[in-house]
Amino acid sequence: MPLVSIITPVYNAARWLPETFATVRAQTLTDWEQILIDDGSTDASRELIEAAAAEDPRFQSLRTSGREGPSAARNLGLNAARGRFVAFLDADDLWLPEKLARSVDWMTTHGYGFIYHDYRHMSHDGALVGPLITGPEVLDFRTLHTRRGHGGCLSIVIDQERVSGFRFPIDDRYINEDFIGWMNIIRQGENGHRLPADLGRYRLSEQSRSANKRRAVLDTWRIYRKFSKLSFMHAALWWTIYVWNSFWLY
């Protein structure tokens, strides 16, 4: 049984997958499995995943029934995950070698069930790396709704012994399914905690869903009202702070 399960949804990511495999193989903590879920790719992604799995049994190959989206793909991986700890790595992002080791040590030392670490944006080709992005020290309900910078899936690690049954919501209308996922964890009573270490690289690209900030902030308003159940005035206040942070801080 691996200590850590890494969940990676894949859609037409053949150009990135060699780097993805390399960044996981380079981890100083070697007790992991990486579950790669092909979500209807039409390039060579499937063949590359199967070749990696044939070479190293720590790579696991799954596929969705078609183009179902990242939430459904991640949930399929979560269903198959055997590790106590779950980490998320999208196919075009990268980790530093100490990512898993430092995350697991931080969580077991402090008894945290839900953490995130610092990271940097990098350019589409990986040549340019931006300034350090840090999240809040503690991610509670209010902070989640007003503050950006906790890194999304790239930096999140969950202890399944403390956070059981975690899954992403399936709703194609919203691009912030990770936001709703973290909110559900917090509602269980498990706040997020920052690991103050630069351990990831988030690739900015034209295909990145978070690049569409206008749609993201509009969807965030809908989430505040539909899923968070905030009053209009309460939602308006927190949403205004969130928009300011979204456009000006990061």
VOPAGU-2260 file (C-alpha; in pm, 1 decimal, decimal comma):
REM VOPAGU-2260
SITE   aa  ch    i         X         Y         Z
SITE  MET   A    0       0,0       0,0       0,0
SITE  PRO   A    1     157,1     331,0    -104,4
SITE  LEU   A    2     179,7     613,6     147,3
SITE  VAL   A    3      73,3     879,4    -105,6
SITE  SER   A    4    -168,0     861,8    -398,0
SITE  ILE   A    5    -113,0    1126,9    -666,2
SITE  ILE   A    6    -420,4    1207,4    -874,8
SITE  THR   A    7    -356,5    1339,0   -1228,2
SITE  PRO   A    8    -635,0    1402,2   -1480,4
SITE  VAL   A    9    -507,5    1398,5   -1837,8
SITE  TYR   A   10    -660,6    1550,7   -2148,8
SITE  ASN   A   11    -445,2    1595,8   -2460,8
SITE  ALA   A   12    -136,0    1647,8   -2246,5
SITE  ALA   A   13     114,3    1442,5   -2446,8
SITE  ARG   A   14     354,5    1736,8   -2472,2
SITE  TRP   A   15     365,2    1771,6   -2092,2
SITE  LEU   A   16     355,9    1410,6   -1974,4
SITE  PRO   A   17     732,4    1339,0   -1993,4
SITE  GLU   A   18     787,4    1630,0   -1751,0
SITE  THR   A   19     498,6    1510,5   -1537,1
SITE  PHE   A   20     651,3    1163,6   -1502,1
SITE  ALA   A   21     994,1    1313,3   -1433,9
SITE  THR   A   22     873,6    1550,4   -1159,8
SITE  VAL   A   23     708,1    1259,2    -976,4
SITE  ARG   A   24    1000,9    1021,2   -1022,6
SITE  ALA   A   25    1228,3    1290,2    -876,6
SITE  GLN   A   26    1041,7    1297,2    -544,8
SITE  THR   A   27    1261,9    1222,4    -245,4
SITE  LEU   A   28     968,8    1036,6     -91,6
SITE  THR   A   29     941,2     729,0    -312,4
SITE  ASP   A   30     644,4     551,8    -149,2
SITE  TRP   A   31     379,5     677,3    -391,3
SITE  GLU   A   32     142,9     577,5    -666,7
SITE  GLN   A   33      42,7     812,9    -945,3
SITE  ILE   A   34    -304,7     749,8   -1083,8
SITE  LEU   A   35    -330,2     901,8   -1430,9
SITE  ILE   A   36    -684,4     928,5   -1564,4
SITE  ASP   A   37    -715,2     980,8   -1938,0
SITE  ASP   A   38   -1026,7    1187,0   -2004,1
SITE  GLY   A   39   -1089,3    1118,3   -2371,8
SITE  SER   A   40    -758,8    1242,8   -2512,2
SITE  THR   A   41    -717,2    1244,4   -2888,4
SITE  ASP   A   42    -337,7    1282,7   -2890,3
SITE  ALA   A   43     -73,3    1034,5   -2770,7
SITE  SER   A   44    -150,5    1079,5   -2399,6
SITE  ARG   A   45    -300,9     732,1   -2357,2
SITE  GLU   A   46      -1,2     560,5   -2514,8
SITE  LEU   A   47     244,1     756,8   -2299,7
SITE  ILE   A   48      53,1     669,4   -1981,1
SITE  GLU   A   49      43,4     300,8   -2066,4
SITE  ALA   A   50     415,0     299,7   -2150,3
SITE  ALA   A   51     497,2     462,8   -1814,2
SITE  ALA   A   52     278,7     210,9   -1628,8
SITE  ALA   A   53     449,7     -79,1   -1806,6
SITE  GLU   A   54     791,0      54,9   -1704,4
SITE  ASP   A   55     708,3     147,0   -1342,1
SITE  PRO   A   56     415,4     -16,8   -1155,9
SITE  ARG   A   57     378,1     292,0    -937,5
SITE  PHE   A   58     210,2     457,9   -1237,3
SITE  GLN   A   59    -152,9     351,4   -1264,8
SITE  SER   A   60    -358,4     398,5   -1582,6
SITE  LEU   A   61    -731,7     470,9   -1579,4
SITE  ARG   A   62    -971,9     625,5   -1828,3
SITE  THR   A   63   -1311,6     789,0   -1817,3
SITE  SER   A   64   -1589,2     682,2   -2050,8
SITE  GLY   A   65   -1536,9     995,5   -2258,4
SITE  ARG   A   66   -1475,0    1367,0   -2212,0
SITE  GLU   A   67   -1617,3    1406,7   -1861,3
SITE  GLY   A   68   -1405,7    1691,4   -1722,9
SITE  PRO   A   69   -1139,5    1716,7   -1451,2
SITE  SER   A   70   -1373,1    1671,1   -1154,3
SITE  ALA   A   71   -1506,2    1338,8   -1280,1
SITE  ALA   A   72   -1154,4    1226,0   -1373,5
SITE  ARG   A   73   -1016,1    1317,6   -1030,7
SITE  ASN   A   74   -1305,6    1140,7    -860,0
SITE  LEU   A   75   -1231,4     825,3   -1058,9
SITE  GLY   A   76    -874,7     847,9    -934,4
SITE  LEU   A   77    -989,2     907,7    -577,2
SITE  ASN   A   78   -1204,1     595,9    -596,1
SITE  ALA   A   79    -892,7     394,3    -683,4
SITE  ALA   A   80    -651,8     569,8    -444,3
SITE  ARG   A   81    -491,3     340,0    -185,8
SITE  GLY   A   82    -266,6     588,5      -7,4
SITE  ARG   A   83    -332,0     749,8     327,2
SITE  PHE   A   84    -236,1    1086,0     177,9
SITE  VAL   A   85    -375,7    1221,8    -148,7
SITE  ALA   A   86    -202,5    1487,2    -358,1
SITE  PHE   A   87    -317,1    1643,2    -684,3
SITE  LEU   A   88     -94,6    1717,8    -982,3
SITE  ASP   A   89    -238,0    1837,2   -1312,2
SITE  ALA   A   90     -59,9    1706,5   -1619,6
SITE  ASP   A   91     102,0    2040,4   -1710,5
SITE  ASP   A   92     219,5    2142,5   -1361,8
SITE  LEU   A   93     540,2    2052,3   -1178,0
SITE  TRP   A   94     657,9    1982,2    -824,7
SITE  LEU   A   95     993,2    2034,9    -660,8
SITE  PRO   A   96    1164,4    1715,3    -538,9
SITE  GLU   A   97    1083,8    1770,5    -169,2
SITE  LYS   A   98     710,5    1827,0    -226,1
SITE  LEU   A   99     577,1    1495,4     -96,4
SITE  ALA   A  100     833,8    1442,2     178,5
SITE  ARG   A  101     788,2    1786,2     331,0
SITE  SER   A  102     408,7    1774,5     298,7
SITE  VAL   A  103     374,7    1439,3     474,1
SITE  ASP   A  104     619,9    1541,3     746,2
SITE  TRP   A  105     435,0    1870,2     805,2
SITE  MET   A  106     100,6    1695,5     830,3
SITE  THR   A  107     209,6    1414,8    1061,0
SITE  THR   A  108     411,6    1648,4    1283,7
SITE  HIS   A  109     124,7    1891,3    1335,8
SITE  GLY   A  110    -173,1    1659,1    1299,4
SITE  TYR   A  111    -313,7    1844,0     998,5
SITE  GLY   A  112    -560,6    1678,0     763,2
SITE  PHE   A  113    -562,0    1941,2     488,3
SITE  ILE   A  114    -262,8    2152,7     380,3
SITE  TYR   A  115    -130,5    2363,1      92,5
SITE  HIS   A  116     213,9    2506,5      21,0
SITE  ASP   A  117     366,4    2805,4    -156,4
SITE  TYR   A  118     425,7    2792,3    -531,5
SITE  ARG   A  119     518,0    3002,9    -834,4
SITE  HIS   A  120     361,5    3057,2   -1173,1
SITE  MET   A  121     571,0    2966,1   -1473,8
SITE  SER   A  122     533,2    3054,9   -1839,9
SITE  HIS   A  123     377,7    2822,7   -2095,8
SITE  ASP   A  124     722,6    2695,7   -2200,6
SITE  GLY   A  125     856,8    2684,6   -1844,6
SITE  ALA   A  126    1127,6    2940,6   -1918,2
SITE  LEU   A  127    1004,0    3216,2   -1689,3
SITE  VAL   A  128     909,1    3172,9   -1325,0
SITE  GLY   A  129     712,4    3438,6   -1138,6
SITE  PRO   A  130     720,6    3562,5    -778,3
SITE  LEU   A  131     637,0    3344,6    -482,0
SITE  ILE   A  132     264,7    3303,4    -414,3
SITE  THR   A  133     175,1    3234,9     -54,7
SITE  GLY   A  134    -157,8    3142,3      95,2
SITE  PRO   A  135    -301,3    3237,3     433,7
SITE  GLU   A  136    -163,9    3063,6     740,1
SITE  VAL   A  137    -505,7    2907,9     805,0
SITE  LEU   A  138    -778,7    2852,2     548,7
SITE  ASP   A  139   -1115,8    2874,7     721,7
SITE  PHE   A  140   -1459,2    2944,1     571,3
SITE  ARG   A  141   -1421,9    3322,9     557,7
SITE  THR   A  142   -1066,1    3317,7     427,5
SITE  LEU   A  143   -1155,7    3074,1     150,4
SITE  HIS   A  144   -1420,2    3320,3      31,3
SITE  THR   A  145   -1201,5    3631,3      41,6
SITE  ARG   A  146    -843,9    3526,5     -27,0
SITE  ARG   A  147    -670,3    3374,1    -327,5
SITE  GLY   A  148    -328,2    3211,7    -333,3
SITE  HIS   A  149    -360,4    2872,8    -163,9
SITE  GLY   A  150    -257,2    2707,4    -490,0
SITE  GLY   A  151    -559,9    2508,9    -591,3
SITE  CYS   A  152    -501,3    2144,0    -667,1
SITE  LEU   A  153    -128,4    2188,1    -730,1
SITE  SER   A  154     -42,4    2241,6    -364,4
SITE  ILE   A  155    -318,4    2055,8    -179,6
SITE  VAL   A  156    -252,2    1739,8      22,2
SITE  ILE   A  157    -527,4    1559,9     215,2
SITE  ASP   A  158    -495,3    1298,6     489,1
SITE  GLN   A  159    -773,6    1048,7     422,3
SITE  GLU   A  160    -763,6     929,9     783,1
SITE  ARG   A  161    -885,0    1275,2     889,9
SITE  VAL   A  162   -1083,3    1377,2     579,4
SITE  SER   A  163   -1283,0    1077,3     468,2
SITE  GLY   A  164   -1487,5    1040,5     152,9
SITE  PHE   A  165   -1360,1    1354,7     -17,2
SITE  ARG   A  166   -1479,4    1400,4    -376,7
SITE  PHE   A  167   -1506,4    1692,4    -616,5
SITE  PRO   A  168   -1854,5    1818,3    -713,8
SITE  ILE   A  169   -1971,8    1737,8   -1065,3
SITE  ASP   A  170   -2126,4    2046,9   -1222,1
SITE  ASP   A  171   -2009,5    2171,6   -1562,9
SITE  ARG   A  172   -2155,2    2517,2   -1503,3
SITE  TYR   A  173   -1881,6    2604,6   -1257,1
SITE  ILE   A  174   -1507,6    2611,7   -1316,9
SITE  ASN   A  175   -1425,4    2643,7    -945,0
SITE  GLU   A  176   -1505,1    2286,7    -845,6
SITE  ASP   A  177   -1189,1    2280,6    -635,3
SITE  PHE   A  178   -1320,7    2580,6    -437,8
SITE  ILE   A  179   -1637,7    2387,2    -356,2
SITE  GLY   A  180   -1429,0    2082,2    -266,1
SITE  TRP   A  181   -1214,3    2272,2     -15,8
SITE  MET   A  182   -1527,5    2435,6     127,3
SITE  ASN   A  183   -1677,4    2094,0     191,0
SITE  ILE   A  184   -1363,9    1988,2     380,1
SITE  ILE   A  185   -1377,5    2301,9     595,9
SITE  ARG   A  186   -1743,1    2237,5     668,9
SITE  GLN   A  187   -1640,6    1899,1     807,5
SITE  GLY   A  188   -1433,7    2088,3    1064,6
SITE  GLU   A  189   -1090,9    2049,7     903,2
SITE  ASN   A  190    -940,1    2389,4     820,8
SITE  GLY   A  191    -652,8    2411,9     577,2
SITE  HIS   A  192    -300,1    2498,7     695,2
SITE  ARG   A  193     -10,7    2652,9     505,8
SITE  LEU   A  194     321,7    2475,5     467,6
SITE  PRO   A  195     560,8    2772,0     420,8
SITE  ALA   A  196     775,8    2624,6     143,7
SITE  ASP   A  197     801,6    2682,4    -230,7
SITE  LEU   A  198     726,2    2336,9    -369,8
SITE  GLY   A  199     533,8    2378,7    -696,8
SITE  ARG   A  200     517,1    2536,1   -1040,9
SITE  TYR   A  201     178,2    2624,9   -1190,8
SITE  ARG   A  202     196,1    2650,8   -1569,2
SITE  LEU   A  203      13,0    2944,0   -1724,9
SITE  SER   A  204    -124,4    2868,5   -2069,1
SITE  GLU   A  205    -401,5    2966,8   -2306,3
SITE  GLN   A  206    -573,2    2639,0   -2219,3
SITE  SER   A  207    -567,2    2709,8   -1845,5
SITE  ARG   A  208    -925,1    2743,3   -1723,7
SITE  SER   A  209    -820,6    2987,3   -1451,4
SITE  ALA   A  210    -684,8    3224,1   -1720,3
SITE  ASN   A  211   -1044,3    3339,1   -1783,3
SITE  LYS   A  212   -1069,1    3562,7   -1479,1
SITE  ARG   A  213   -1394,9    3728,5   -1580,0
SITE  ARG   A  214   -1582,2    3400,9   -1601,0
SITE  ALA   A  215   -1411,1    3277,6   -1284,3
SITE  VAL   A  216   -1528,4    3568,2   -1071,5
SITE  LEU   A  217   -1883,6    3543,9   -1209,6
SITE  ASP   A  218   -1894,4    3173,8   -1130,6
SITE  THR   A  219   -1757,4    3251,6    -785,0
SITE  TRP   A  220   -2057,5    3478,1    -720,4
SITE  ARG   A  221   -2293,5    3195,1    -816,4
SITE  ILE   A  222   -2107,6    2958,4    -585,2
SITE  TYR   A  223   -2137,3    3201,3    -293,3
SITE  ARG   A  224   -2512,6    3214,1    -336,0
SITE  LYS   A  225   -2590,6    2854,0    -439,5
SITE  PHE   A  226   -2337,8    2642,9    -249,8
SITE  SER   A  227   -2216,0    2865,7      34,1
SITE  LYS   A  228   -2569,9    2985,9     105,9
SITE  LEU   A  229   -2450,9    3337,9     187,7
SITE  SER   A  230   -2697,5    3623,2     215,6
SITE  PHE   A  231   -2688,3    3878,0     -66,2
SITE  MET   A  232   -2506,4    4140,9     143,0
SITE  HIS   A  233   -2267,1    3888,5     293,1
SITE  ALA   A  234   -2189,7    3743,3     -50,0
SITE  ALA   A  235   -2142,8    4089,0    -201,3
SITE  LEU   A  236   -1887,9    4188,6      63,6
SITE  TRP   A  237   -1679,4    3872,1      42,0
SITE  TRP   A  238   -1707,0    3857,3    -337,9
SITE  THR   A  239   -1578,3    4214,4    -369,5
SITE  ILE   A  240   -1274,2    4130,4    -158,5
SITE  TYR   A  241   -1219,9    3811,4    -358,8
SITE  VAL   A  242   -1235,6    3998,0    -692,0
SITE  TRP   A  243    -985,5    4256,2    -568,5
SITE  ASN   A  244    -744,8    3982,8    -464,0
SITE  SER   A  245    -800,9    3791,6    -787,8
SITE  PHE   A  246    -715,3    4083,1   -1015,7
SITE  TRP   A  247    -458,1    4276,6    -817,4
SITE  LEU   A  248    -273,1    4048,7    -578,6
SITE  TYR   A  249    -202,8    3758,8    -815,0
